[in-house]
């Protein structure tokens, strides 16, 4: 089992959820809808100077779904190359 963490601009949240639900039946996840921070190119602080914000999606997935999640997020990143979409996996125990 893996913990998948997806961090991305709020503008692509619906797109990411849609393709995950379409391709991984029964996927369960938690969303932290507002995340502030600094990425590679700029800040996401929800302020007048740095108005954008990120979200964090966390899902515990079976080993056999790891490659699917990676491919799904790679496809979304290809559609939205400037939205700072990041995917991380951490081994998890049930």
N, C-alpha and C positions, 0 to 999 in steps of 0.2 A: 504494500500500500504506500502511496505517496501523498504528501500534502502539496498541492499545486497552488501557487500564489501568482495571481495576475494583477499587475499594477499598470494602469493606463489612464489616459485623459478621459474625463467623463463623457466626452462627445462620442466615444465608441462603446460605451457600456452596453447599450441595447444590442448592438451588432455582435458583440462577444457572447452575450448571454444567448442570443438567438441561435448562433451556430453551435454552441456547446450543447444546448438542449436538443437541437435537431440531430446531432451526430452521436451523442452519448446518452442513450435513453436512461431516464431515471437519475441523472446526475443531480447531486445535492450540493449546495454551495451557500456560503454566507458572503454578503457584500457589506463592506464598510464604505458608505456612499461618499464620504468626503475625506480626502487625504491631502494634506499639504506637504510640500517638500521641494527639493531641488533635484532635477534630473541632469542629464548630460549637457543640455543646451540652455535651460532656463529654469525659472522658479514656477511653482504652481502653488500660489498662496491665497487665492480667492480675494485679493485686495485690488484696489484701484490701479496700482502699479503692475501687479502680476495677477490678473483676474482669473486665470484658468485654475482648475482643480483636478485632482485625480480621484480614482476610486480603487479599492482593493477587493478582489474576489478570491476567496479561499475555498478550495474543494479537496476533499480526501478521495482519491481515486484508486481503483485497483491497478495492479501492475500492468495488466493487459490494455488499459486505457491510456497509459502514459504517452505512447507514440501518437495516438489519435489526438490527444490534447495538444501535443507539440505541433502537429501538422495543422490543426485548426487555427491555432494562434499564429502560426507562420503565414497562413493564408490571409488572416485579418491584417497582420502587419504589412503584407504586400499591398493590400487595398488602401491602407492608411499609414503610409511610411513615416509620417511626421507627427504621430500621436504618442510617441514614447511608450509603446506597448512592450512590457517586459513580462517574462514568464520564468518562474523559479520552481524547482522541485526539491523537496526534502523527504527522505525516507521517513515513514511514520509507522507506528505500531498501534494496533487496535486494542 
